[in-house]
Amino acid sequence: MNQLSKRALKIHETLLEAFGEPIWRNPLPPVDELVSTILSQNTNDTNRDRAFNALRAKFADWESIRDAKAEEVVAAIRPAGLANQKGPRIQQVLRQITEERGGLDLSFLKDLPLEEARSWLTKFNGVGPKTAAIVLCFSLGRPAFPVDTHIYRVSGRIGLRPEAMTVEQAHPHLEALFPPETYYAAHLNLIRLGRETCHARKPDCPNCPIRKLCDTGKTVRL
């Protein structure tokens, strides 16, 4: 284990001491998680959930959503924002999955090699590395590390990634730093850190649980 990996593990352990073992909502089936994550793009969790729940209340199943008129889907998910983009995108992904697999069951991804499963998901328009990693990690129990805006910001500030690294590059980089068994907790606790203290503007450094670790590290340049 190199020094940066040791640093990542120490940060993870310190956050566990401060926040405890995180528990997310009950896992969603893979297609549900896929759609929910598409809805989450450029909005907050509350609006995502409102749109997702409205979509499931209006339609009987994913097949009905896939085959519905576009304007009906757009109207249902309007709370999530960018509904005119997300509605057709969701329907197109559902159609492409059906065309390739004959249905909307994604459980087969659990048995594919990890990188093959990741590539299969990211070939769809609107499904990037974060969306794929969320489906793999939270729905299928695969070792993938999702990088959202909070984790991207925090990981740069506390010296876990090079300053100029892109979000896309940060996914494999952070996956290599953290042990796979820590992905779930590390992901959720880093998000909590970003929301509660390591804000985008005016971070609350005096109350940051990893302040001492952060103070001793600088952003890594490779």
C-alpha positions as CSV (number, residue, x, y, z in Angstrom):
1,M,0.0,0.0,0.0
2,N,1.5,3.3,-1.1
3,Q,1.5,6.5,1.1
4,L,-1.5,8.0,-0.7
5,S,-3.6,4.8,-0.2
6,K,-2.6,4.8,3.5
7,R,-3.8,8.4,3.7
8,A,-7.1,7.5,2.1
9,L,-7.6,4.7,4.5
10,K,-6.8,6.9,7.5
11,I,-9.3,9.5,6.3
12,H,-11.9,6.8,5.9
13,E,-11.2,5.5,9.4
14,T,-11.4,9.0,10.9
15,L,-14.7,9.7,9.2
16,L,-16.1,6.4,10.5
17,E,-15.1,7.5,14.0
18,A,-16.8,10.8,13.5
19,F,-19.9,9.8,11.6
20,G,-20.3,6.1,12.3
21,E,-21.1,3.4,9.7
22,P,-23.4,5.1,7.2
23,I,-26.7,3.5,6.2
24,W,-28.3,4.7,3.0
25,R,-31.9,4.1,2.0
26,N,-32.9,0.6,1.1
27,P,-31.2,-0.5,-2.1
28,L,-33.3,-0.1,-5.3
29,P,-33.4,-2.6,-8.1
30,P,-30.9,-1.8,-10.8
31,V,-33.3,-0.2,-13.3
32,D,-34.9,1.9,-10.5
33,E,-31.4,3.0,-9.4
34,L,-30.4,3.8,-13.0
35,V,-33.5,6.0,-13.6
36,S,-33.2,7.6,-10.1
37,T,-29.6,8.6,-10.8
38,I,-30.4,10.0,-14.2
39,L,-33.0,12.1,-12.4
40,S,-30.5,13.2,-9.8
41,Q,-28.3,15.0,-12.4
42,N,-28.1,18.7,-11.8
43,T,-30.6,18.7,-8.9
44,N,-30.8,17.8,-5.2
45,D,-31.9,14.6,-3.6
46,T,-35.3,16.0,-2.6
47,N,-36.3,17.0,-6.1
48,R,-34.9,13.7,-7.5
49,D,-37.1,11.7,-5.1
50,R,-40.2,13.8,-5.8
51,A,-39.7,13.2,-9.5
52,F,-39.0,9.5,-9.1
53,N,-42.0,8.9,-6.8
54,A,-44.2,10.9,-9.2
55,L,-43.0,8.7,-12.1
56,R,-43.7,5.5,-10.3
57,A,-47.1,6.7,-9.1
58,K,-48.2,7.6,-12.6
59,F,-47.1,4.5,-14.4
60,A,-47.6,0.9,-13.6
61,D,-44.1,-0.3,-14.4
62,W,-41.0,0.6,-16.3
63,E,-42.4,-0.9,-19.5
64,S,-45.3,1.6,-19.3
65,I,-42.8,4.4,-18.8
66,R,-40.7,3.2,-21.8
67,D,-43.8,3.1,-24.1
68,A,-45.6,6.2,-22.8
69,K,-45.9,9.5,-24.7
70,A,-42.8,11.6,-24.1
71,E,-44.8,14.5,-22.8
72,E,-46.4,12.4,-20.1
73,V,-43.0,11.3,-18.8
74,V,-41.7,14.9,-18.9
75,A,-44.7,16.1,-16.9
76,A,-44.2,13.5,-14.2
77,I,-40.5,14.2,-13.7
78,R,-40.7,18.0,-13.9
79,P,-39.7,18.4,-10.2
80,A,-36.2,17.1,-11.0
81,G,-35.5,19.9,-13.5
82,L,-34.3,19.6,-17.1
83,A,-37.3,17.4,-17.6
84,N,-37.3,17.9,-21.4
85,Q,-33.9,16.3,-21.5
86,K,-34.2,13.7,-18.8
87,G,-37.6,12.3,-19.9
88,P,-36.6,11.3,-23.5
89,R,-33.2,10.2,-22.2
90,I,-34.8,7.8,-19.7
91,Q,-37.2,6.4,-22.3
92,Q,-34.4,5.9,-24.8
93,V,-32.2,4.1,-22.3
94,L,-35.2,1.8,-21.4
95,R,-35.8,1.1,-25.1
96,Q,-32.2,0.3,-25.8
97,I,-32.0,-2.0,-22.8
98,T,-35.1,-3.8,-24.0
99,E,-33.8,-4.1,-27.6
100,E,-30.5,-5.6,-26.4
101,R,-31.7,-7.8,-23.5
102,G,-35.3,-8.5,-24.4
103,G,-36.5,-7.0,-21.2
104,L,-35.6,-4.6,-18.4
105,D,-33.8,-7.0,-16.0
106,L,-30.3,-5.8,-15.3
107,S,-29.4,-8.5,-12.8
108,F,-27.0,-10.1,-15.3
109,L,-24.6,-7.3,-14.6
110,K,-23.8,-8.9,-11.3
111,D,-22.1,-11.8,-13.0
112,L,-20.1,-9.8,-15.6
113,P,-16.5,-8.8,-15.1
114,L,-16.6,-5.4,-13.4
115,E,-15.1,-3.4,-16.2
116,E,-17.4,-5.1,-18.7
117,A,-20.4,-4.3,-16.6
118,R,-19.3,-0.7,-16.3
119,S,-18.7,-0.4,-20.1
120,W,-22.1,-1.9,-20.8
121,L,-23.8,0.8,-18.7
122,T,-21.8,3.8,-19.9
123,K,-22.5,3.1,-23.5
124,F,-26.0,4.6,-23.0
125,N,-26.4,8.3,-23.6
126,G,-26.8,10.0,-20.2
127,V,-25.1,7.2,-18.2
128,G,-21.7,8.4,-17.1
129,P,-19.2,6.8,-14.8
130,K,-20.9,8.2,-11.6
131,T,-24.3,6.8,-12.7
132,A,-22.8,3.4,-13.6
133,A,-20.9,3.2,-10.3
134,I,-24.0,4.0,-8.3
135,V,-25.9,1.2,-10.0
136,L,-23.0,-1.2,-9.6
137,C,-22.2,-0.3,-6.0
138,F,-25.6,0.2,-4.4
139,S,-27.9,-2.1,-6.4
140,L,-25.6,-4.9,-7.4
141,G,-23.0,-4.9,-4.6
142,R,-20.1,-4.5,-7.0
143,P,-16.9,-2.8,-6.0
144,A,-17.3,0.6,-7.7
145,F,-16.7,4.0,-6.2
146,P,-19.1,6.8,-7.4
147,V,-17.6,10.3,-7.5
148,D,-20.2,13.1,-7.2
149,T,-19.5,16.8,-6.9
150,H,-18.9,16.7,-3.2
151,I,-16.4,13.9,-3.4
152,Y,-14.6,15.5,-6.3
153,R,-14.3,18.8,-4.4
154,V,-13.3,17.2,-1.1
155,S,-10.8,14.7,-2.6
156,G,-8.9,17.6,-4.2
157,R,-8.8,19.7,-1.1
158,I,-7.6,16.9,1.2
159,G,-4.9,15.8,-1.2
160,L,-6.3,12.5,-2.6
161,R,-6.1,13.4,-6.2
162,P,-4.1,15.7,-8.5
163,E,-5.5,19.2,-8.8
164,A,-6.1,19.1,-12.5
165,M,-7.7,15.6,-12.6
166,T,-11.1,15.5,-14.2
167,V,-14.2,13.9,-12.6
168,E,-14.0,11.0,-15.1
169,Q,-10.4,10.4,-14.2
170,A,-11.2,10.6,-10.5
171,H,-13.3,7.5,-10.6
172,P,-10.6,4.9,-11.3
173,H,-8.1,7.0,-9.3
174,L,-10.1,6.9,-6.1
175,E,-11.1,3.3,-6.7
176,A,-7.4,2.4,-6.7
177,L,-6.8,4.4,-3.4
178,F,-9.5,3.0,-1.2
179,P,-9.9,-0.8,-0.4
180,P,-13.0,-2.1,-2.2
181,E,-14.6,-3.1,1.1
182,T,-14.6,0.6,2.1
183,Y,-16.3,2.0,-1.0
184,Y,-19.8,2.1,0.4
185,A,-19.0,3.8,3.7
186,A,-16.2,6.0,2.2
187,H,-18.5,7.3,-0.5
188,L,-21.3,8.2,1.8
189,N,-19.1,9.7,4.6
190,L,-17.2,11.9,2.1
191,I,-20.5,13.2,0.8
192,R,-21.6,14.0,4.3
193,L,-18.3,15.7,4.9
194,G,-18.8,17.8,1.8
195,R,-22.3,18.8,2.8
196,E,-21.7,19.5,6.5
197,T,-18.3,21.1,6.7
198,C,-16.2,21.0,3.5
199,H,-18.6,23.4,1.7
200,A,-17.8,24.7,-1.8
201,R,-17.7,28.2,-0.4
202,K,-16.4,29.0,3.1
203,P,-15.6,25.5,4.3
204,D,-16.1,25.1,8.1
205,C,-12.5,24.0,8.7
206,P,-12.6,24.4,12.5
207,N,-15.4,21.8,12.8
208,C,-14.1,19.4,10.2
209,P,-13.5,15.9,11.6
210,I,-10.4,15.4,9.4
211,R,-9.0,18.9,9.9
212,K,-5.7,17.7,11.2
213,L,-5.3,15.3,8.3
214,C,-6.2,18.0,5.8
215,D,-3.8,20.5,7.3
216,T,-0.9,18.1,6.9
217,G,-1.6,17.3,3.2
218,K,-1.4,19.3,0.0
219,T,-3.1,18.6,-3.3
220,V,-1.1,16.0,-5.1
221,R,0.4,16.9,-8.5
222,L,1.4,14.0,-10.7
